[in-house]
Amino acid sequence: MGPNPDRRQHARTPIDRPCKVYHRASRQYLAARTCDLSSSGALVRIDSARPINPGDELDVFIAWGKKPVVNSGELVPATVVRVAASLEHHQAVAVQFAGGQQVALVA
């Protein structure tokens, strides 16, 4: 095995979808977009200067359709496993869906 083995259990698919996250620690909803998804996690770009840290719990709402409102049935609980990048008003965070929950990818 090489120096940086890929520890992902599921293949990632590039999917750019609007979403929102509920940051439980701050009790705030934050605008976001998916960058890529797997059935067990995602890379999400969050539009907020509020720091997100590994271990933070989020509820992720992904807009799969063209509806302007995302409903609670589309909620996926997740835990931040890595903060990939942090810019002035954006952060890219890798999340793992909680409790082994998996998401069916909808294109």
Secondary structure as UniProt FT lines:
FT   STRAND          13..14
FT   STRAND          18..23
FT   TURN            24..27
FT   STRAND          28..37
FT   STRAND          41..46
FT   TURN            54..55
FT   STRAND          57..62
FT   HELIX           72..74
FT   STRAND          75..86
FT   STRAND          91..97
FT   HELIX           98..100
//
